[in-house]
């Protein structure tokens, strides 16, 4: 699950596009994965959302121009009404307090999601009786089995898929959480992450993190804060998959050896050994391995690797853990997840045509609206992925309902996820950069954990390090469009977005955390 963008974010990323795997019965759970605010009293048709809970951490997100059809209002009146609506929603949410107690509505939806995960896992396990006849399909099958395996969490109640379900574009499927907290509970249900789950559809297309001198920017990586660089495994998606199993607020196992041990007990073990070798699970497990792995992480400070195995077995467990992650990344890159099946793709392939209104919207997307500056739809040497794989802070405010703010006291297991409580400010990409050994070829300001050099950008006066350090907001490195558009233009944007929405995430932000 990794959560995603953050309270007072210091470096949001634009999301890689989402998938078109949405079941009709779940149409209300859009791929944008955001909560609807009722706007009927303002004269808007609630066909799409006029203001959404931010797709990356439950923030009120403002005004995606493609979100709603306008009627009985001109664009200026509509914009003013939207700002009043958003301000009111923020004021309402600020009157409430964050809580780590799940509501009855959330618990009901979680039970439904868990049942659906069980159904998909059972259906996928049936494929083990008659394996695909090629290695690529086999490794994708293995990865999918692990993605839907709840046994890989400390309490055996949370699969990776809990935060990455197909009906919501492989991100969080619980509408009640998307509407309020944004972030999701972990295997220990009173522990919430500080960020919302990103989609893992199309995420494997992100390149290994690198500095592009031409752009003057870091490009690639995975997680909202880029920390899954891909430099070790050559695959950011695989390195991202290694985070949640031992994250105390996610799947919660205390040791990567526990992940390997649990996998060794599962029905897909034989397939794993066929693909990766019989040595994968030849490890002398200690007698107390079950007891140790049933204790939620983090491990004690004086015993950071609580599964006590030999040095050689530790190395084998680490290699097997990497292979598990690479299998998961293969599943995420499969045609089942990264589908390229939107109307936009059909148009690109010459198998469909935009309607006149869709074509007008596309021209606006590439022209006056400047969407294409960041949501790249192709260019010299580029595929149309609707992202540029960089990070930006768009100045999104904190979500006061984020349960992470209430995790300042030790829980029943003695763990306090957020000692700072309500004073917490997520460092975003800066937190990662401050601990990562950056190449000496990068600019000094970037090695220091900063996102931009000291200079003015547009109407914002930005000080050194303003992007990812607390107390300052730095705009995107590319100017964001501020404009008034006509009713016809807004409708064209809606039409174009519908043609691409099976692939593109809503709005201008997501990233990895």
Secondary structure as GFF3:
##gff-version 3
##sequence-region A 1 513
A	DSSP	beta_strand	12	13	.	.	.	ID=ss1
A	DSSP	three_ten_helix	24	26	.	.	.	ID=ss2
A	DSSP	three_ten_helix	40	42	.	.	.	ID=ss3
A	DSSP	alpha_helix	75	94	.	.	.	ID=ss4
A	DSSP	alpha_helix	104	125	.	.	.	ID=ss5
A	DSSP	three_ten_helix	126	129	.	.	.	ID=ss6
A	DSSP	alpha_helix	135	147	.	.	.	ID=ss7
A	DSSP	three_ten_helix	150	152	.	.	.	ID=ss8
A	DSSP	three_ten_helix	160	163	.	.	.	ID=ss9
A	DSSP	three_ten_helix	166	168	.	.	.	ID=ss10
A	DSSP	alpha_helix	175	179	.	.	.	ID=ss11
A	DSSP	three_ten_helix	203	205	.	.	.	ID=ss12
A	DSSP	beta_strand	210	212	.	.	.	ID=ss13
A	DSSP	beta_strand	217	219	.	.	.	ID=ss14
A	DSSP	alpha_helix	236	241	.	.	.	ID=ss15
A	DSSP	three_ten_helix	244	246	.	.	.	ID=ss16
A	DSSP	alpha_helix	256	264	.	.	.	ID=ss17
A	DSSP	alpha_helix	269	276	.	.	.	ID=ss18
A	DSSP	three_ten_helix	278	281	.	.	.	ID=ss19
A	DSSP	alpha_helix	289	293	.	.	.	ID=ss20
A	DSSP	alpha_helix	311	332	.	.	.	ID=ss21
A	DSSP	alpha_helix	343	348	.	.	.	ID=ss22
A	DSSP	alpha_helix	356	366	.	.	.	ID=ss23
A	DSSP	three_ten_helix	371	373	.	.	.	ID=ss24
A	DSSP	beta_strand	391	392	.	.	.	ID=ss25
A	DSSP	three_ten_helix	403	406	.	.	.	ID=ss26
A	DSSP	three_ten_helix	421	423	.	.	.	ID=ss27
A	DSSP	alpha_helix	429	433	.	.	.	ID=ss28
A	DSSP	alpha_helix	444	447	.	.	.	ID=ss29
A	DSSP	beta_strand	456	457	.	.	.	ID=ss30
A	DSSP	beta_strand	460	461	.	.	.	ID=ss31
A	DSSP	alpha_helix	487	500	.	.	.	ID=ss32
###
